[in-house]
Amino acid sequence: MKVGTMQIREIISTKWGSIDNFLQEEPQCAPDINEIVSRELNLYRAKLLREKFNQRLKKAGLNQLKNRQQPYSSKTIIRDGYMSIKNAFEPETHRRIQFEILEYLMTKNKDDLKWEYRDQNSTCDEVKGTHFWNLNPVVNNIIREKVRSIIESEIQLNKMEALGVSACMHIHHENDRDSLYHMDNFGAPTVKWFYFPFGCQDGDEGFTYCRNSNIINSYNEEYIRCISPYSQKKGLQKRIDPSDVSEIGKDVITFNQENSLVIADTSGFHARARAKSGTLRVTIQGGLDSRVLAIG
């Protein structure tokens, strides 16, 4: 059964009242909608939000030209899905951030920290996975303002859009589901950023991204259908093993240099790079509310 755009719009009007309501609501299982429609509904949502998101990216580009500003990177989010900045902070600020992190870690016993263990099918209490914490407010604000100014060079933001900031210590482990390539937000635009204050060690490639995979094509359309949150089927969060990344058909870019920052639209295929079990990585990361960001 083929589902047309008109039918999708009628379903949205009946169930949500309007397109805006549909886009603002957190997507969830809809038992009263059949499987085929639920898949097409998610693809329709992703395309609508992509269109709105791209409009904001283009507005920022026009402002750059109007104000004679130079972008931070020649590789823009709208084209490649990401942008990266080497030496993101001045040396003195960079050292201050490093000191803040080291001071926190030296006063903590890792066995007493709260860990988020993201296995593909289970949880555990072992010392592995990810530990998040809040930075000193002064350092936090320095990072927030810097990253926000960079994001604003690429994306038209308003003052109400908050930028999340968290320090993150990750100990690599087997079966980490975030090391499999995936899309965030069920295929709709989402901005996340990752800063590497120390770089990565022992062959850890950091954050990996499939260039241009934020652009919807026939492969992405089918993937977005398969991960529909409106479906009644469980376990639809399909993820792709790095060894099979060729099926995505994109160049894989890695980011892991000390004092570097990457900002990415994580509706494109991305993953936490795999590394030897027990390898430790420290990042500072965050993002923007995807629904507010895309709708504006």
N, C-alpha and C positions, 0 to 999 in steps of 0.2 A: 504494500500500500504506500503510495507516494503522498507525502504531506506537503501542501503548498504554503507559500507565505501568507496568503489570505486566511487559510485555516488556522495557522499559528496565531495570527493577529486576533482572530475571533476568540480563540481559547484564552489568550492573554486578557482581552477585554472582559470576558465572562468571569474569569477566575481572579484577576488582579485589579480590574477596573480601568487601568491605563498602563501604557508602556512605562511611564516614570515609576509607578508603583512596582511594576514587575522588576525593573532594574535596581531599585533601591532595596528591595527585600532580599534577605539572605536566602540563596537558593537551597531547597531541601526537597526530600522525597514527596512526590505528589501521587498518592495511590489512585486517585480518580482519573489519571491520565495514562493512556496505554504506552507500551514500551517504545514504539516507533515515534510517537509524538513527543515523548519525553526526550529522546535523543535529538530530534530536530529543534526542540525548544531550547536546548542548551547551545546548539550551534547558532541559533538566531540571536540569543543573548550575547554570545561571544562576539558576533559580527557587529551588533549594535554598539556595544561598548568599545570595540576596536575603532569604529568610525568616530565616535565621540572623543576618544583618547587621541587619535591622530590629529583631530582638529586642534586640540590643545598644544600638541607638539608643533604644529605648523604656526600657530599664533606666536609661540615663543621664538621661532625662527624669524618671523617677520619683525618682531620687536628687536632682535639682534641687529637686523639690517637697518632698521629705523634709527637705532641708537648708536650705530657704528661699532657694535660690540663684537668681539671675536669669541666664538664658542670655545669651550675648554678642550674639545676633541673634534677631529675631523670625522670621526666615526659616530654618527648620531644614533640615538635610540630608535628613531622612526625607521631608519634604514637597516641597521645591523641588529637592533634589539638591545644594545648595551652601549656604554661609553666608559672609558677607563682613563684614570689620571695618575701618572707617576709623580712621586714627591708631592703628595696631596697637601701636606702641612709643612710649614717652615721648620727648620731643624730644631729650634728651641721648643716649639709646640709639640713636635714629634717626640722629643725626649721627655717632655712633661707627661704626655699620654703614656709612654712606656713606663715611666716611674710610677704613675698612678696604678697601672695594672700590676706591676711587680710588687708594689707595697701591699695591695690587696691579697695577692696570691701567697706572699710570704707570711701573712698572718693567719692563713687558713690551712686546716688539715683537709686534704681532698676527700678523705673518708667521711667527713662530716658535711660535705656539700651536697646540695640537692641536684640530682642528675636526671636529665630527660633522656631516656633510652628509646630510640626510634627504630626498633627492629621491624622487619617486615610482617611479623605475626605474633609478637609477644612483648612483654615488658619485664624488667628485672631490677634489682637493687644494687647490682655491682657497680664499681667505680669505672664507668665507661659511658660514653654518650656525650651529652652536652650540659654544661652548667652556665646559666645566665645570671648576671648581677648588674646592679645599677652603679654607674660611675659617680665620682665626686660631682656635685651639681655644677661647679665652675667648669670643670673639664668637659662635662656632658654638654653644657651650653656652647662651649667653644666648638666642639665637634658638630653639634646640631646646626649652628649658624653657618658653618663652613659648608657642610654637605647640602644644606638647604639652598645656599646661594648657587651652588653648582647645579643642582637639580633645576632651579629656576631658570638657568641659562638654556635649558632644553625643553622644559615643560611650563606652561602657563599655570601658575598656582595662585590661590587666594590666601588671605591671612588666616582663614579658619582651618586650613589643612595642616594638621599636626604631623610632625616627623618623628617617628619612633627611634629611640637609641638604646641599645643594650650591648654590654660587653658579653663576650661568649668564649668559654673555654671548651674545646671539643677534644675528646680522646677517641681516636678511631677504633672501630670494632667491626667484627664480621656482621654481615646481614643488615647493614645500615640501609634502610629503605630510601634515605635521602641521597644515597650514592648512585641511585638509579635515575636515569633521565625522566623528567616529568614536567608537566605544566602546572602552575599555580592557578587558583581562582577558577578552576574548571575551564581554562582556556581563554578567559577574559583578561584584559590588561591589568597588570600589577607591577608596581615599582618597588624593588628592594635594592639595598646597597650594602656593600661589604668593604670594610677597611682593614688592612693588614698591618698592624703596628710593628710586628716583628718579622713579617714574612713567614714562609713555611719551611719545614725541615724534612730531611730524610725522604726525599722524593715526593713529598705531598704537593700536588699541583693546585691546591686551594679550591677555588670556585671555577666550574667549567660551564661553558655556554655554547650552544649550537647557533652559530651566526645565521641571522635572517630567519630563524625558526619562529619568530614572533609574527611573521607574515602568514596569513591564512592561505594555505594551498589545499589540494585535494587530500594529501596525506593527513594534514592537520585537521581538516574537516572531519574525517573519519575518526581520528583520535578524540576530538572534542565530543563527538556523538557518543563514543564509548565511555567517557568519564562523566556523563550527565548526572548531576545531583538530583534531578527530578525522577530518575529511574527507581523502580522498586528493587532492582537487582542489587545485591551487595558485592563488594569487592571490585567495583568498576574502576578504581584508581589505577589504571594500567600504567606500569612503569617499565622503562626500557633499560636493559643491561648495557653498560658501556661497551662491551664486546660486540653488541648488536647495533651500535649507534649508526652504522652505515645505512640502516633502513630509514633513518630520518633524512639522510642525504644532505647533510650540512657540514660545514667546517666547524670543528670543535676548538674553541679558544679557552685558554686557561689563564687564571689570575692568581698570583701568589707572592708578588714582590713586596718587600718591606716598604712601608709608608706609601702604599698604593691604594687607590680607591676604585671600585667598579660599581656602576649603577646600571641595573638591568631591568628590562620588562620581563618578568619571570612567567608570563604566559607563553614565552618561548621555552624550548626544551633546555633544561639546566640540571645540574647535579652538584653535590659536594664530592670533590674528587676523592677517589679511593687512595688509601695509604696503608702502610704496614700497621697491623693491629697494635694499639698502645701508643701510636704517634700522637703527640699533643699539638694542637693548633689554637692560637688565640686570635679572635677577630672582634671588631666592633661593627655592629650591623643594625639595620632597621629598615623602615619602609613607610609607605603612605597608605592610608585607607583606600583600598582599590575601588570601592563603589563610589566614594566621594570623588576620588581622583578622576575616574573615567567619565562621570556624569557632569561634574563641575557645577 
